[in-house]
Amino acid sequence: MKRPFGGRFPDIMKDVSADTEANGPYECFDCGTIVVTEEHPGRCSDCGGAMRNRRTPIE
């Protein structure tokens, strides 16, 4: 198998774990409110919008 880029780059790309229940900061998709908690907060306490774990990349 031929390696991309002529084999100049080692296998450095890794998959990111999508652990959405990890402790840390959560951000509201709608208003941007940020809370730090051990459990997923569910809905934003300010506007009721959906929250996301800021450590989980959005791609």
Wavefront OBJ file of the C-alpha trace (Angstrom):
o trace
v 0.000 0.000 0.000
v 1.313 3.409 -0.950
v 1.472 5.909 1.897
v 0.029 9.397 1.360
v 2.524 12.261 1.086
v 5.260 9.810 0.170
v 5.418 8.493 3.747
v 6.841 11.767 5.066
v 4.313 12.015 7.873
v 4.036 9.354 10.575
v 0.654 8.030 11.570
v -0.148 10.974 13.819
v -3.838 11.384 13.078
v -5.945 9.802 15.775
v -9.681 9.544 16.260
v -11.037 11.730 19.031
v -13.099 10.076 21.700
v -16.600 11.502 21.646
v -17.244 11.024 25.352
v -20.130 13.449 25.760
v -20.544 12.578 29.442
v -17.042 13.675 30.471
v -16.672 16.190 33.314
v -16.120 19.694 32.125
v -17.537 22.781 30.484
v -20.840 22.699 28.611
v -21.991 25.480 26.277
v -25.483 26.422 25.148
v -25.931 26.263 21.357
v -28.425 29.144 21.464
v -27.193 31.798 23.926
v -23.576 30.718 24.596
v -23.957 30.284 28.366
v -21.131 28.119 29.739
v -21.476 25.913 32.822
v -18.949 23.531 34.389
v -20.508 20.396 35.820
v -19.845 16.696 36.405
v -23.001 15.618 34.563
v -24.573 16.751 31.298
v -26.886 19.632 32.227
v -29.493 18.727 29.592
v -30.986 22.142 28.841
v -29.626 25.653 29.385
v -30.876 27.210 32.612
v -30.969 30.665 30.971
v -32.813 30.042 27.684
v -33.728 26.324 27.569
v -31.454 25.641 24.582
v -29.476 22.456 23.961
v -26.101 22.149 25.697
v -22.923 20.624 24.241
v -19.705 19.413 25.833
v -17.056 21.926 24.751
v -14.378 19.209 24.854
v -16.139 17.297 22.070
v -15.092 18.687 18.679
v -17.761 19.779 16.208
v -16.800 18.743 12.733
l 1 2 3 4 5 6 7 8 9 10 11 12 13 14 15 16 17 18 19 20 21 22 23 24 25 26 27 28 29 30 31 32 33 34 35 36 37 38 39 40 41 42 43 44 45 46 47 48 49 50 51 52 53 54 55 56 57 58 59
